[in-house]
């Protein structure tokens, strides 16, 4: 059977890795890009006119919860990667807090097999730092590295012991591409907190969590990165103080990277006046001042990447009382549009920097060499094409099995039109192809 040929014409190709921003055609043959340039001719190829659309390397999510194994009622690898493709992602990294925990090679292989069977995007499982996420004994990191794991995290929990985290950072140095990713939250300060501590928590009568719960752990972890020389990644930053510490650490030369979520960039604690449980997230939404510091950090590169922290929950869980509802929002299908709407359209950040933060930078952190660009001949065709001007209202049903979106009812600008994974249109003209 001859290879499928696809020609994408008249696209604005924005490729930070290749330093490209111009009108070009892209020819795809089988899984690879065969040519990039103006006025390409490809008789017999399936042609998509991309006039008015942006073509970029496929998006890469550093921080996803696919729930499988263990909570397939919330999400599966298949449904989660289908949602990822709908949002323009060609690669995702599911966190280790599954049941059983991904603290050994057997669970890693299971997740990879499920992803391969779905065939909708690449999946790079994150391994646990400690056994059972218990925070006491290191997991089988070497075994999981041999299984292809490059990022280790107890996300959902901070590693409570500085000694254990120090040992993990030291051990990770034996593997040049391995990163330890931390959920920075001091449990003694965070315990019982339902939202950010401040004026709004007092007025709403909800228990607050101070930003210092994050900042004291960021400070500790940066000190340990300095001590060990290990590679440290800081998950879902939420506070201005954290951004400032990372900025200074990078200036010092520490091997540290950081991420921020779309919901922390868009919402603030004042938005909880409606007691909307979809806005209950972990870490909590903080002040407007914190939010603006996150945008500044993302724009100047202090924060490397945008990550969704896609956290699906069952309907009955999110419809509970605010203090009983679990934290988390889904985000794969809305991430790009949220950042375009509240970042690019407002002048907080440039479009090329957004694509870098959602594609090239996370691909580099993951060492995912087939993702993030450049868009050039010979490269695997993992691409997204989106309409930067399309307005749409976020509403259920979602492609995800869950519907707990912080953006429900919001009008966003920017929508995915095509997602190509290894040259195959998983989404074409805004619709799933299989």
C-alpha positions as CSV (number, residue, x, y, z in Angstrom):
1,X,0.0,0.0,0.0
2,X,1.5,3.4,-1.0
3,X,2.2,5.9,1.8
4,X,-0.4,8.5,2.6
5,X,0.6,11.9,1.2
6,X,-0.8,15.1,2.8
7,X,-0.1,18.7,1.6
8,X,-0.8,21.5,4.0
9,X,-0.9,24.8,2.0
10,X,-0.8,28.5,2.8
11,X,0.0,28.0,6.5
12,X,1.7,30.5,8.8
13,X,4.4,28.2,10.1
14,X,5.6,29.2,13.6
15,X,8.5,27.0,14.7
16,X,10.6,28.4,17.6
17,X,13.1,25.5,17.3
18,X,13.7,26.4,13.6
19,X,13.3,30.1,14.2
20,X,10.6,30.2,11.5
21,X,7.6,32.5,11.2
22,X,6.5,32.6,7.6
23,X,3.9,31.5,5.1
24,X,4.8,28.0,3.8
25,X,3.4,24.7,2.5
26,X,4.3,21.5,4.3
27,X,4.3,18.1,2.5
28,X,4.0,14.9,4.5
29,X,4.7,11.5,3.2
30,X,3.9,8.6,5.5
31,X,5.1,9.5,9.0
32,X,7.6,12.2,8.0
33,X,7.8,15.7,6.6
34,X,8.9,15.4,3.0
35,X,9.2,19.1,2.2
36,X,8.7,22.6,3.5
37,X,8.5,25.7,1.4
38,X,6.4,28.1,-0.6
39,X,4.3,26.8,-3.5
40,X,4.9,23.1,-3.1
41,X,3.3,20.8,-5.7
42,X,2.1,17.3,-4.8
43,X,-0.2,15.7,-7.4
44,X,-2.5,13.2,-5.8
45,X,-1.8,14.3,-2.2
46,X,-4.7,15.0,0.2
47,X,-4.7,18.8,0.5
48,X,-5.7,21.0,3.4
49,X,-5.9,24.7,2.8
50,X,-4.5,26.4,5.9
51,X,-5.1,30.0,4.9
52,X,-5.5,32.0,8.0
53,X,-4.2,29.1,10.2
54,X,-1.1,28.6,12.2
55,X,1.0,25.4,11.8
56,X,3.3,24.5,14.6
57,X,5.1,21.5,16.1
58,X,2.6,19.4,18.0
59,X,2.0,20.4,21.6
60,X,3.7,18.5,24.4
61,X,2.2,18.2,27.9
62,X,4.6,17.6,30.8
63,X,1.9,17.0,33.4
64,X,-1.2,14.9,32.7
65,X,-3.3,12.5,34.8
66,X,-4.7,9.7,32.7
67,X,-5.9,7.7,35.8
68,X,-5.2,4.3,34.3
69,X,-4.6,1.9,35.9
70,X,-7.0,2.2,38.7
71,X,-9.6,4.9,38.0
72,X,-10.8,4.1,34.5
73,X,-14.2,5.6,35.5
74,X,-12.5,9.0,35.4
75,X,-10.2,8.6,32.4
76,X,-8.3,6.0,30.5
77,X,-5.1,6.2,28.4
78,X,-7.2,5.9,25.3
79,X,-9.8,8.6,26.3
80,X,-7.1,10.9,27.7
81,X,-4.9,10.7,24.6
82,X,-7.9,11.3,22.4
83,X,-8.6,14.4,24.4
84,X,-5.0,15.4,24.0
85,X,-5.2,15.1,20.3
86,X,-8.3,17.2,20.3
87,X,-6.3,19.9,22.1
88,X,-3.4,19.7,19.6
89,X,-1.1,17.6,21.7
90,X,1.1,14.9,20.1
91,X,2.8,13.8,23.3
92,X,1.8,13.7,27.0
93,X,3.4,12.6,30.3
94,X,1.0,10.9,32.7
95,X,1.9,11.2,36.4
96,X,2.6,8.2,38.6
97,X,-0.2,8.5,41.1
98,X,-2.2,5.7,39.6
99,X,-3.4,2.5,41.4
100,X,-1.1,0.7,41.4
101,X,1.4,3.5,41.6
102,X,3.8,3.7,38.7
103,X,6.8,3.0,40.9
104,X,8.1,0.0,38.9
105,X,8.8,-1.0,35.3
106,X,5.7,-3.3,35.1
107,X,3.3,-0.4,35.4
108,X,5.3,1.7,33.1
109,X,5.2,-1.0,30.4
110,X,1.4,-1.4,30.9
111,X,0.8,2.3,30.3
112,X,3.1,2.3,27.3
113,X,1.2,-0.7,25.9
114,X,-2.1,1.0,26.3
115,X,-0.8,4.1,24.6
116,X,0.5,2.1,21.7
117,X,-2.8,0.3,21.3
118,X,-4.6,3.6,21.2
119,X,-2.1,5.1,18.7
120,X,-3.4,8.7,19.2
121,X,-0.2,10.4,20.6
122,X,3.1,9.5,22.3
123,X,2.9,8.8,26.0
124,X,6.0,9.3,28.2
125,X,5.0,7.9,31.6
126,X,6.4,9.6,34.8
127,X,7.8,7.3,37.4
128,X,7.4,7.7,41.2
129,X,10.3,9.0,43.2
130,X,9.3,6.9,46.2
131,X,7.7,3.5,46.7
132,X,3.9,3.9,46.7
133,X,4.3,7.7,46.9
134,X,5.1,7.1,50.6
135,X,7.9,9.6,50.7
136,X,10.2,7.3,52.6
137,X,12.0,4.8,50.3
138,X,13.2,5.4,46.8
139,X,11.3,3.6,44.1
140,X,13.1,1.4,41.5
141,X,14.4,4.4,39.6
142,X,17.1,2.5,37.7
143,X,14.7,-0.2,36.6
144,X,12.3,2.5,35.3
145,X,15.1,4.4,33.5
146,X,15.8,1.1,31.6
147,X,12.1,1.1,30.7
148,X,12.4,4.5,29.2
149,X,11.4,6.8,32.0
150,X,13.1,10.2,32.1
151,X,11.0,12.1,34.7
152,X,10.3,11.0,38.2
153,X,7.7,12.7,40.5
154,X,5.5,12.0,43.5
155,X,3.1,14.6,42.1
156,X,0.1,15.1,44.3
157,X,2.5,14.9,47.2
158,X,5.7,16.6,48.1
159,X,8.6,14.4,49.0
160,X,8.5,15.3,52.8
161,X,12.1,14.3,53.7
162,X,14.9,16.5,52.5
163,X,17.2,13.5,52.9
164,X,15.2,11.3,50.6
165,X,14.9,14.1,47.9
166,X,18.6,14.7,48.2
167,X,19.3,11.0,47.6
168,X,17.0,11.0,44.6
169,X,18.7,14.0,43.1
170,X,22.1,12.5,43.6
171,X,21.0,9.1,42.2
172,X,19.4,10.8,39.2
173,X,22.8,12.3,38.3
174,X,23.9,8.8,37.2
175,X,21.6,9.1,34.2
176,X,22.3,12.3,32.2
177,X,18.7,12.9,31.0
178,X,16.8,12.1,34.2
179,X,14.8,14.8,36.0
180,X,13.3,14.9,39.5
181,X,10.0,16.8,39.4
182,X,8.6,18.1,42.6
183,X,5.1,19.0,43.8
184,X,6.2,21.9,46.1
185,X,3.9,22.0,49.1
186,X,4.7,21.8,52.8
187,X,1.9,19.5,54.1
188,X,2.1,21.1,57.6
189,X,1.2,24.5,56.1
190,X,-1.2,23.2,53.4
191,X,-3.2,20.8,55.5
192,X,-6.9,21.6,55.5
193,X,-6.5,24.5,53.1
194,X,-9.4,24.8,50.6
195,X,-8.1,27.9,48.7
196,X,-5.5,30.6,48.9
197,X,-5.2,32.2,52.3
198,X,-6.1,35.9,52.2
199,X,-9.0,38.3,52.1
200,X,-11.2,36.1,49.9
201,X,-10.7,32.9,52.0
202,X,-11.7,34.9,55.1
203,X,-14.8,36.5,53.4
204,X,-15.9,33.1,51.9
205,X,-15.4,31.2,55.2
206,X,-13.1,28.7,53.6
207,X,-9.9,27.4,55.2
208,X,-6.9,29.0,53.6
209,X,-3.5,27.8,52.4
210,X,-0.7,30.4,52.4
211,X,1.6,30.8,49.4
212,X,4.4,30.1,51.8
213,X,3.3,26.4,51.7
214,X,4.7,26.4,48.2
215,X,7.6,28.8,48.7
216,X,9.3,27.1,51.6
217,X,9.5,23.9,49.6
218,X,10.7,25.7,46.5
219,X,13.5,27.2,48.6
220,X,14.4,23.8,50.1
221,X,14.4,22.0,46.8
222,X,16.5,24.7,45.1
223,X,19.0,24.4,47.9
224,X,19.1,20.6,47.4
225,X,19.6,21.1,43.6
226,X,22.5,23.4,44.5
227,X,23.9,20.8,46.8
228,X,23.6,17.8,44.5
229,X,23.9,19.3,41.0
230,X,20.8,17.2,40.1
231,X,18.2,18.3,37.5
232,X,15.1,19.6,39.3
233,X,11.8,20.4,37.7
234,X,9.2,22.4,39.7
235,X,5.6,21.5,38.9
236,X,2.6,23.9,38.6
237,X,4.1,27.0,40.2
238,X,1.4,29.3,41.7
239,X,3.2,32.1,43.6
240,X,5.2,35.3,42.8
241,X,7.8,34.3,45.4
242,X,8.3,31.0,43.7
243,X,8.9,32.7,40.3
244,X,11.4,35.1,41.9
245,X,13.3,32.2,43.5
246,X,13.5,30.3,40.2
247,X,14.6,33.4,38.3
248,X,17.5,33.8,40.8
249,X,18.3,30.1,40.7
250,X,18.6,30.2,36.9
251,X,20.8,33.2,37.0
252,X,23.0,31.3,39.4
253,X,23.3,28.4,36.9
254,X,21.3,25.8,38.8
255,X,19.8,23.0,36.6
256,X,16.2,23.9,37.3
257,X,13.1,24.1,35.0
258,X,9.5,25.0,35.9
259,X,6.0,24.8,34.6
260,X,2.7,26.7,35.1
261,X,-0.9,25.6,34.3
262,X,-3.4,27.5,32.2
263,X,-5.8,27.7,35.1
264,X,-3.2,29.4,37.3
265,X,-2.6,31.9,34.5
266,X,-6.3,32.7,34.0
267,X,-8.0,32.6,37.3
268,X,-7.4,34.0,40.8
269,X,-8.7,33.4,44.3
270,X,-11.3,36.2,43.7
271,X,-13.0,33.9,41.2
272,X,-14.1,31.5,43.9
273,X,-16.9,33.7,45.1
274,X,-19.3,31.3,43.3
275,X,-17.9,28.3,45.2
276,X,-17.4,26.6,41.8
277,X,-15.7,23.3,42.7
278,X,-14.2,23.2,39.1
279,X,-12.0,26.1,40.3
280,X,-10.8,24.1,43.3
281,X,-7.3,23.1,42.2
282,X,-4.0,22.0,43.8
283,X,-2.1,24.2,44.4
284,X,-4.9,26.7,44.9
285,X,-5.6,29.7,42.7
286,X,-3.7,32.6,44.3
287,X,-4.0,36.4,44.1
288,X,-4.2,38.6,41.1
289,X,-0.6,39.7,41.9
290,X,0.6,36.1,41.9
291,X,-1.2,35.5,38.6
292,X,0.5,38.4,36.9
293,X,3.9,37.3,38.2
294,X,3.3,33.9,36.6
295,X,2.6,35.6,33.2
296,X,5.8,37.6,33.6
297,X,7.8,34.5,34.4
298,X,6.4,32.6,31.5
299,X,7.0,35.5,29.1
300,X,10.7,36.0,30.1
301,X,11.5,32.3,30.2
302,X,11.8,31.9,34.0
303,X,9.0,29.5,33.7
304,X,9.9,27.1,30.9
305,X,6.6,25.4,30.0
306,X,2.8,25.5,30.2
307,X,1.5,22.1,31.5
308,X,-2.1,21.2,31.8
309,X,-2.2,19.2,35.1
310,X,-5.2,17.6,33.4
311,X,-7.0,16.0,36.4
312,X,-10.3,14.3,35.6
313,X,-12.8,13.5,38.3
314,X,-16.1,11.8,38.5
315,X,-19.2,14.0,38.3
316,X,-20.5,13.1,41.8
317,X,-17.1,13.9,43.3
318,X,-17.0,17.4,41.9
319,X,-20.7,18.1,42.7
320,X,-20.0,17.6,46.4
321,X,-19.7,20.4,48.9
322,X,-16.6,22.6,48.3
323,X,-14.6,21.3,51.2
324,X,-15.4,17.7,50.2
325,X,-14.7,18.0,46.5
326,X,-11.3,16.8,45.2
327,X,-9.1,19.4,43.7
328,X,-8.4,19.4,39.9
329,X,-9.6,20.5,36.5
330,X,-9.4,18.9,33.1
331,X,-7.3,20.9,30.7
332,X,-6.1,19.1,27.6
333,X,-8.8,20.4,25.3
334,X,-8.7,24.0,26.4
335,X,-5.0,24.7,27.2
336,X,-4.0,26.3,24.0
337,X,-7.1,28.4,23.6
338,X,-6.9,29.6,27.2
339,X,-3.3,30.8,26.8
340,X,-4.0,32.4,23.4
341,X,-7.1,34.2,24.8
342,X,-5.7,35.4,28.1
343,X,-2.0,35.8,27.0
344,X,-1.5,36.5,23.4
345,X,-4.8,38.5,22.8
346,X,-4.1,40.6,25.9
347,X,-0.5,41.4,25.0
348,X,1.0,39.5,28.0
349,X,3.0,37.2,25.8
350,X,3.9,36.6,22.1
351,X,2.6,33.8,20.0
352,X,6.0,32.3,19.2
353,X,6.8,32.2,23.0
354,X,3.5,30.4,23.6
355,X,4.3,27.7,21.1
356,X,7.8,27.4,22.5
357,X,6.4,26.9,26.0
358,X,3.8,24.4,24.9
359,X,5.9,22.4,22.4
360,X,9.7,23.0,22.0
361,X,10.5,23.6,25.7
362,X,8.5,20.6,27.2
363,X,9.8,18.4,24.5
364,X,13.4,19.4,25.4
365,X,12.7,18.7,29.1
366,X,11.4,15.3,28.3
367,X,14.2,14.6,25.8
368,X,11.4,13.8,23.3
369,X,13.4,14.2,20.2
370,X,10.6,13.6,17.7
371,X,8.5,16.4,19.2
372,X,8.8,20.2,19.5
373,X,10.2,20.9,16.0
374,X,11.9,22.0,14.0
375,X,9.4,21.7,11.1
376,X,11.7,20.5,8.4
377,X,12.2,17.7,5.9
378,X,13.1,14.4,7.4
379,X,11.5,15.1,10.8
380,X,8.5,13.1,12.1
381,X,5.3,14.9,11.3
382,X,4.0,15.6,14.8
383,X,2.1,18.8,14.1
384,X,-0.8,21.0,15.1
385,X,-2.7,23.5,13.0
386,X,-5.0,25.9,14.7
387,X,-7.2,28.9,13.9
388,X,-6.0,31.8,16.2
389,X,-9.2,33.8,15.6
390,X,-11.9,31.2,16.1
391,X,-14.2,31.9,19.0
392,X,-16.0,29.1,20.9
393,X,-17.8,28.5,24.1
394,X,-16.4,25.7,26.3
395,X,-19.2,23.3,27.1
396,X,-19.8,19.6,27.8
397,X,-19.6,16.9,26.5
398,X,-15.8,16.8,26.3
399,X,-13.6,14.2,24.5
400,X,-12.3,13.4,28.0
401,X,-14.5,11.0,30.0
402,X,-14.8,13.8,32.7
403,X,-16.3,17.3,32.5
404,X,-14.8,19.1,35.5
405,X,-13.4,22.0,33.5
406,X,-12.5,25.3,35.1
407,X,-13.4,26.9,31.7
408,X,-17.0,25.6,31.4
409,X,-19.1,28.4,30.0
410,X,-16.2,30.6,29.1
411,X,-15.7,32.0,25.6
412,X,-12.2,31.3,24.3
413,X,-10.4,32.4,21.1
414,X,-8.2,29.9,19.2
415,X,-9.2,26.4,18.2
416,X,-7.4,23.3,16.9
417,X,-8.3,22.4,13.3
418,X,-5.8,19.6,12.6
419,X,-3.6,17.4,14.8
420,X,-1.1,15.1,13.0
421,X,0.6,12.3,14.9
422,X,3.3,10.6,12.9
423,X,1.8,12.0,9.7
424,X,-1.7,10.7,10.5
425,X,-4.5,13.2,10.9
426,X,-5.9,12.2,14.3
427,X,-8.0,15.4,14.1
428,X,-8.9,16.9,10.7
429,X,-11.1,20.0,10.2
430,X,-11.9,20.0,13.9
431,X,-13.2,16.4,14.0
432,X,-11.7,13.2,15.3
433,X,-10.8,10.8,12.4
434,X,-11.0,7.6,14.4
